[in-house]
Amino acid sequence: MLNKIPEDFKASGSTYDNAGFQPEDWRPPPRAPQQGAYPSLPPVTPSYVAVSPSTINTHHTSTPGTPHNMAHVVQKTGTKLCWSKYFLCAFLSFLLMLAVVGILLWYFLYYQCLLGRTCGRGKRCLSHSQWCDGKKDCLNGEDESECFRLRGTNFLLEGYLSDKKIFVPVCAKDWSSYHGRKVCEQMGYKSSVYAASSQTNAGPLALKGYLKLKPGSYYGSHMLSHLLYSPSCPVGAVKLQCIDCGEGLTRYSSRIVGGTTAPNGAWPWQVSLQINGQHVCGGSIISPDWILSAAHCFQKFSSPGSWNVMSGDVSLLQMSNNCYGNTVKKIISHAKYNSQTHNNDIALLKLNAPLKFSSRVQPVCLPNSGINISAGHEGWITGWGALRPAGPSPDRLKQAQVSIYSRETCNSAQVLNGAVTETMICAGKLQGGVDTCQGDSGGPLVVKVGSLWWLAGDTSWGIGCAVKDKPGVYGNVPYFINWIYKQMQSE
């Protein structure tokens, strides 16, 4: 699991000297007037008296053998050609300018989608009014997948206001469990696991206004279409819990170097992912039907039928003897997982049959918007991984406390030298001695905020195990939260 990262190498950049070409101004050489080329006319009196043809001077000084009007013909023809070329050039320049303007407008307004949002692999550009309007305009339904979200430790429900392009609290006036269930289903949870709806204080978020139920709106599959914007709410905002989660027994021991054996029920979301009865990777329960793990676990063994999910005990042997296993229906690895950089190292497993929850089988909370899982927090890691590099794996689940470090600290030259991206979280002990190791891949990094445990990361990679200045690296679950819900919704 903890693969060494190759040295970063940088491609040398090239410098281009862009010299613009500007042609010199060109004018036709000045043409001296030809004396005698045209018949000279006598002065005309102000009264415009007609002149007799006999008074016209018919002498000329043209070149012998050249008709006296030839110079006039040549000059007139040259003038017409010059003006024709001028208008043609101007017209072509105008067309070229229109084409350039059209391309720029397409690039910035459609391709870059400055006046809307893009969706799908083809980057289809939709106006903001098409998001969360109850109609799936994106092929994968992306435009209807992020219409609701939960915020903070009080599970404040927010809905997307497309014209303002912001999330605002949902007003609890006339709200019922029916509405709560429908929203949870839209977020990807089954109705059978619905927990509760209640009221909570929106706090400063109330300044943005609310979404309120339309009068008489009690039924409908797309809940956002039943809500209207209101600058105020006569009661509190909606608190929505789609699933009871994050309630471990918390009977963990004080930290010691290398971790301790976990008691049964302390981390009820931890599962063992096995092939042919052998533990391979870890995972976290996020609902009765879904397990969250790491994408790199399934690169070689990608067939769902090869895997079995074991849960309900801290002993691998005990789980095997009691046949605590669930088969896997589908494996969804992140489409942009990169095995070289370890970017996007996250995967979801859809089970053939839902887990039966008990005191020892419970989901961990997916991080709500606004949950602070930043540098300086203490987290806990668990797993059945090796106790030392290339060493034996334990029968009983191990636990250890780690510190979450900033990306700047992790990317310093003496630590992980720039290898930690925004899709990752770095945690461990810089002094060494505590870390995940082979076999812990995909398992949870959890943080306690408020009274609940939140899934902060999935074990991804590291350099050695518990080496000084080489903390472990985990998939950044808060970064992937929209991706997680989209997969759950699609299934």
C-alpha positions in Angstrom: 0.0 0.0 0.0 2.7 2.5 1.0 4.5 2.8 -2.3 7.5 5.0 -2.7 7.0 8.1 -4.8 9.4 8.6 -7.7 11.5 11.8 -7.7 9.7 14.7 -9.2 11.1 15.9 -12.4 10.3 19.2 -14.1 10.3 19.8 -17.8 12.4 22.7 -18.9 10.4 25.5 -20.3 11.0 27.1 -23.7 11.0 30.8 -24.4 9.4 32.1 -27.6 10.3 35.5 -29.1 7.0 36.7 -30.6 8.0 39.4 -33.0 5.0 41.0 -34.7 5.3 41.8 -38.5 4.1 45.2 -39.5 4.4 46.0 -43.3 5.7 49.4 -44.3 3.1 51.9 -45.5 2.9 51.8 -49.4 1.8 54.6 -51.6 1.9 54.8 -55.4 4.6 57.2 -56.7 3.3 60.7 -57.2 2.1 61.3 -60.8 3.0 64.6 -62.3 0.2 66.3 -64.3 0.8 65.8 -68.0 0.6 69.1 -69.8 -1.6 69.1 -72.9 -3.0 65.7 -72.2 -6.5 67.1 -71.9 -7.9 69.9 -74.1 -7.7 73.2 -72.3 -10.9 75.1 -71.7 -11.2 78.8 -71.7 -12.4 80.6 -68.5 -16.1 80.2 -67.9 -18.0 83.4 -67.1 -20.1 83.4 -64.0 -23.2 83.6 -66.1 -22.3 80.2 -67.6 -22.4 81.5 -71.2 -22.0 78.6 -73.6 -18.6 78.4 -75.3 -18.3 77.9 -79.0 -16.5 74.8 -80.1 -14.3 77.0 -82.3 -12.7 78.5 -79.2 -11.4 75.2 -77.8 -7.6 74.8 -78.1 -7.2 71.4 -79.8 -3.4 71.4 -79.8 -1.6 68.8 -77.5 1.9 67.9 -76.5 1.4 64.1 -76.3 4.0 61.7 -77.4 4.0 61.3 -81.1 2.0 58.2 -82.1 0.0 58.2 -78.9 -3.7 59.2 -79.1 -4.3 62.4 -77.2 -6.8 60.8 -74.8 -4.7 57.6 -73.9 -3.2 59.1 -70.7 -6.7 59.9 -69.5 -7.9 56.3 -70.1 -4.8 54.8 -68.3 -5.2 57.1 -65.3 -9.0 56.5 -65.0 -8.5 52.7 -65.2 -5.7 52.7 -62.6 -7.9 54.7 -60.2 -10.8 52.2 -60.6 -8.5 49.2 -60.0 -6.9 50.9 -56.9 -10.3 51.6 -55.4 -11.6 48.1 -56.2 -8.6 46.5 -54.4 -9.1 48.9 -51.5 -12.7 47.9 -51.0 -12.0 44.2 -51.5 -9.2 44.3 -48.8 -11.5 46.3 -46.5 -14.3 43.8 -46.9 -12.0 40.8 -46.4 -10.5 42.4 -43.3 -14.0 43.0 -42.0 -15.0 39.4 -42.5 -11.8 38.2 -40.8 -12.5 40.5 -37.9 -16.0 39.1 -37.5 -14.6 35.5 -37.6 -12.1 36.3 -34.9 -14.7 38.0 -32.7 -17.0 35.0 -33.3 -14.3 32.5 -32.2 -13.5 34.5 -29.2 -17.1 34.8 -28.1 -17.6 31.0 -28.6 -14.4 30.3 -26.6 -15.2 32.5 -23.7 -19.0 32.3 -23.5 -19.5 28.7 -24.5 -16.3 26.7 -24.2 -15.2 28.6 -21.1 -18.8 29.0 -20.2 -18.4 32.4 -18.5 -22.2 33.0 -18.4 -23.1 29.5 -17.1 -21.7 26.2 -15.9 -20.3 23.2 -17.8 -21.3 19.6 -17.3 -20.4 16.2 -18.7 -17.3 15.1 -20.5 -18.2 17.2 -23.5 -18.3 20.3 -21.2 -21.8 21.2 -22.3 -22.5 24.8 -21.3 -25.8 25.4 -19.4 -27.2 28.7 -18.1 -27.4 29.0 -14.4 -31.2 28.8 -14.6 -30.9 25.3 -15.9 -29.2 24.0 -12.7 -31.5 22.5 -10.2 -34.7 23.2 -12.3 -36.0 19.6 -12.0 -34.9 18.7 -15.5 -31.7 16.7 -16.2 -29.9 18.6 -19.0 -26.5 16.9 -18.4 -26.2 13.3 -19.6 -25.2 12.1 -16.1 -27.7 14.3 -14.3 -24.9 16.4 -12.9 -27.1 19.6 -13.1 -29.6 18.1 -10.6 -27.1 16.3 -8.3 -25.9 19.2 -6.1 -29.2 20.9 -5.3 -29.1 20.2 -1.6 -26.3 20.0 0.9 -25.9 19.7 4.7 -23.8 22.2 6.6 -21.9 22.0 9.8 -22.3 19.8 12.9 -26.0 20.8 13.2 -26.8 19.3 9.8 -28.3 22.5 8.5 -30.1 21.9 5.2 -29.3 24.3 2.3 -30.8 24.5 -1.1 -29.2 25.9 -4.3 -30.6 29.2 -5.5 -29.8 29.2 -9.2 -30.4 32.9 -10.0 -28.1 34.0 -7.2 -25.8 31.0 -7.6 -25.6 30.4 -3.9 -26.8 28.0 -1.2 -29.3 29.3 1.3 -30.9 27.7 4.4 -34.3 25.9 4.0 -37.1 27.3 6.2 -38.7 24.8 8.6 -42.2 26.3 8.2 -44.6 23.5 7.1 -41.6 21.1 6.7 -42.4 17.5 7.4 -40.7 14.1 7.5 -42.0 13.5 4.0 -40.0 16.5 2.7 -37.0 15.3 4.6 -37.1 11.8 3.1 -37.5 13.2 -0.4 -34.4 15.4 0.0 -32.4 12.5 1.4 -33.4 10.3 -1.5 -32.2 13.0 -3.9 -28.9 13.1 -2.1 -28.5 9.4 -2.6 -29.7 7.8 0.6 -32.4 5.1 0.8 -35.7 6.1 2.4 -35.3 3.2 4.8 -32.3 4.8 6.6 -33.9 8.2 7.1 -33.2 9.6 10.6 -35.0 12.8 11.4 -36.0 16.4 10.5 -36.1 19.1 13.1 -35.3 22.8 13.5 -32.1 24.6 14.0 -30.7 28.2 14.1 -29.3 29.3 10.8 -27.2 32.0 12.5 -25.4 34.4 10.1 -26.5 32.3 7.2 -30.0 33.7 7.6 -28.7 37.0 6.1 -28.7 35.3 2.7 -32.4 34.6 3.0 -34.3 31.2 2.9 -36.0 28.8 0.6 -39.6 28.2 1.8 -42.2 25.7 0.8 -44.7 27.0 -1.6 -48.2 27.1 -0.1 -49.9 23.8 -0.6 -46.7 22.0 -1.7 -46.6 18.7 0.0 -45.8 16.2 -2.7 -43.4 15.9 -5.6 -40.2 14.1 -6.5 -38.0 17.2 -7.1 -38.2 19.1 -3.9 -36.4 22.2 -5.0 -39.2 22.9 -7.4 -41.5 23.2 -4.4 -39.4 25.9 -2.8 -39.4 29.7 -3.3 -36.9 32.3 -2.1 -37.9 34.4 0.9 -35.8 37.0 2.6 -36.9 35.8 6.0 -38.4 32.8 7.9 -40.8 33.0 10.8 -39.4 29.8 12.4 -36.0 28.1 12.4 -34.1 26.4 9.6 -34.4 22.7 8.7 -32.0 20.3 10.5 -31.9 17.2 8.4 -30.2 13.9 9.3 -30.5 11.4 6.4 -28.7 8.7 8.4 -27.6 8.2 12.0 -23.8 8.2 11.8 -20.5 8.7 13.6 -21.5 7.3 16.9 -18.6 5.0 17.9 -18.2 3.9 21.4 -15.1 6.1 21.7 -13.5 3.8 24.2 -10.1 4.3 22.7 -6.9 4.1 24.7 -4.4 6.9 25.2 -2.0 7.1 22.3 1.2 5.1 22.5 3.9 4.7 19.8 2.6 2.3 17.2 -1.0 2.2 18.3 -3.1 -0.2 20.4 -5.6 -2.9 19.9 -9.1 -1.5 19.3 -12.0 -2.7 21.5 -15.1 -4.1 19.8 -17.5 -1.5 18.7 -15.1 1.5 19.0 -14.9 1.9 15.3 -18.1 0.2 13.9 -17.6 1.6 10.4 -14.3 -0.2 9.8 -14.5 -3.2 7.4 -12.1 -5.7 6.0 -12.1 -6.1 2.2 -11.0 -9.7 1.4 -10.3 -11.9 -1.6 -10.5 -15.7 -1.0 -10.7 -15.2 2.8 -7.5 -13.0 2.9 -7.5 -9.5 4.1 -6.4 -7.1 1.4 -7.6 -3.6 2.1 -9.7 -1.6 4.6 -12.9 0.4 4.0 -15.5 2.6 5.8 -19.3 2.1 6.0 -21.1 5.2 4.8 -24.6 3.7 4.4 -26.1 0.1 4.5 -25.3 -0.2 0.7 -22.0 1.7 0.3 -18.4 1.2 1.4 -15.8 3.9 0.8 -12.2 2.8 0.1 -9.1 3.6 -2.0 -9.0 3.2 -5.8 -5.6 1.6 -5.9 -7.0 -1.4 -4.1 -9.0 -2.4 -7.2 -6.5 -1.7 -10.0 -5.4 -5.4 -10.2 -8.5 -7.0 -8.9 -11.4 -5.0 -10.4 -14.0 -7.7 -10.6 -16.7 -7.1 -7.9 -17.2 -10.9 -7.6 -13.7 -11.3 -6.3 -14.3 -9.3 -3.2 -16.1 -9.9 0.1 -16.8 -7.2 2.8 -16.3 -8.4 6.4 -17.7 -6.3 9.3 -18.9 -6.6 12.9 -15.8 -7.5 14.8 -12.2 -6.4 15.5 -11.0 -10.0 14.9 -10.5 -11.2 11.4 -10.7 -14.8 12.5 -13.9 -14.2 14.4 -15.5 -12.5 11.4 -14.5 -15.4 9.2 -15.8 -18.0 11.6 -19.1 -16.2 12.0 -19.4 -15.7 8.2 -19.8 -11.9 8.6 -19.6 -11.2 4.9 -21.3 -9.3 2.2 -20.7 -9.6 -1.5 -20.0 -6.7 -3.8 -22.3 -5.7 -6.7 -20.3 -2.8 -8.2 -16.9 -1.1 -7.8 -16.7 2.6 -8.7 -13.1 3.9 -8.8 -12.6 7.5 -9.5 -12.2 8.0 -13.3 -9.3 10.3 -12.8 -7.3 8.1 -10.4 -3.6 8.3 -11.3 -1.4 5.4 -10.2 1.8 7.4 -10.6 0.8 10.5 -8.7 -1.9 8.9 -6.5 -4.3 11.7 -7.3 -8.0 10.9 -6.8 -7.3 7.7 -4.9 -10.9 7.0 -3.9 -13.5 4.3 -4.7 -17.0 3.2 -3.7 -18.3 -0.3 -3.4 -22.0 -1.0 -3.9 -23.1 -4.1 -2.0 -25.4 -6.7 -3.3 -27.4 -6.7 0.0 -27.5 -4.0 2.6 -25.6 -4.3 5.9 -27.6 -5.0 9.0 -26.7 -2.2 11.5 -26.0 -3.0 15.1 -23.8 -1.7 17.9 -20.8 -3.0 16.0 -21.9 -2.2 12.5 -22.6 1.6 12.0 -21.8 4.2 9.3 -19.3 7.0 9.8 -20.5 10.6 8.9 -19.6 12.0 5.6 -18.2 15.5 6.2 -20.8 18.2 5.8 -20.0 21.5 4.2 -18.2 23.8 6.7 -16.9 21.0 8.9 -13.4 22.0 9.9 -10.9 19.2 9.3 -7.9 21.4 9.0 -4.3 21.3 10.0 -3.8 21.0 13.8 -6.7 18.6 14.3 -6.0 15.2 15.9 -7.4 12.2 14.0 -7.5 8.5 14.4 -6.4 5.7 12.0 -7.5 2.1 12.2 -6.7 -1.1 10.3 -5.4 -4.6 10.1 -2.2 -3.6 8.2 1.4 -4.8 8.9 2.9 -3.8 12.2 6.2 -3.0 10.4 7.3 -2.8 6.8 7.0 -6.3 5.3 6.1 -7.5 8.7 3.2 -9.7 10.0 -0.4 -8.5 10.0 -2.4 -8.7 13.2 -5.7 -10.6 13.8 -7.2 -7.8 15.8 -7.9 -4.2 14.6 -5.2 -1.6 15.6 -5.8 2.1 16.3 -3.5 5.1 16.6 -3.8 8.8 17.0 -2.2 11.1 14.4 -1.9 14.8 13.7 -3.2 16.4 10.5 -0.6 18.6 8.9 -1.0 21.5 6.4 -0.3 20.9 2.8 2.6 23.4 3.0 4.2 21.4 5.8 3.8 18.1 3.9 5.1 19.5 0.6 8.3 20.9 2.1 11.5 19.5 0.7 12.4 17.5 3.8 9.0 15.9 4.1 7.2 14.8 0.9 8.7 17.3 -1.5 5.6 18.6 -3.3 3.9 15.3 -3.8 0.7 16.1 -1.8 -2.0 17.6 -4.0 -5.4 19.0 -3.2 -7.0 15.5 -3.5 -4.9 14.4 -0.5 -4.6 14.9 3.3 -1.3 14.4 5.1 -1.3 13.0 8.7 0.9 11.1 11.1 3.8 12.1 13.4 6.7 13.9 12.0 8.9 12.4 14.7 7.9 9.0 13.3 6.7 5.9 15.1 3.0 6.1 14.2 1.6 5.4 10.7 -0.4 3.2 8.5 1.3 0.4 6.6 0.7 -2.3 4.0 -2.8 -3.7 4.4 -4.3 -0.5 5.8 -5.1 0.9 2.4 -8.6 2.3 2.0 -9.2 2.3 5.7 -10.5 5.4 7.6 -8.8 8.5 8.9 -11.5 10.0 11.2 -11.8 13.2 13.2 -14.2 14.0 16.0 -15.9 17.3 15.6 -18.7 18.0 18.1 -20.1 14.7 19.3 -19.7 12.8 16.1 -16.9 11.1 14.1 -16.4 12.4 10.5 -14.6 10.6 7.7 -11.6 12.9 6.8 -9.6 10.5 4.6 -9.0 7.0 3.2 -5.5 5.5 3.5 -3.7 6.1 0.2 0.1 6.0 0.2 3.3 6.8 2.1 7.1 6.4 2.1 7.9 3.5 4.3 6.0 3.0 7.5 6.3 5.4 10.5 9.5 6.9 9.1 10.6 10.3 10.6 9.4 13.2 8.5 7.4 10.9 6.2 3.7 11.1 7.4 1.1 9.0 5.7 -1.1 10.4 2.9 -4.9 9.9 2.7 -7.5 10.6 0.1 -9.2 14.0 0.9 -12.8 12.9 1.5 -14.2 16.5 1.9 -12.7 17.3 -1.5 -14.6 14.3 -3.0 -17.9 14.8 -1.2 -19.9 15.9 -4.4 -18.4 13.0 -6.3 -19.5 10.6 -3.6 -23.1 11.8 -3.6 -23.2 11.7 -7.4 -22.3 8.0 -7.4 -24.9 7.2 -4.8 -27.5 9.1 -6.6 -26.8 7.4 -9.9 -27.3 4.0 -8.3 
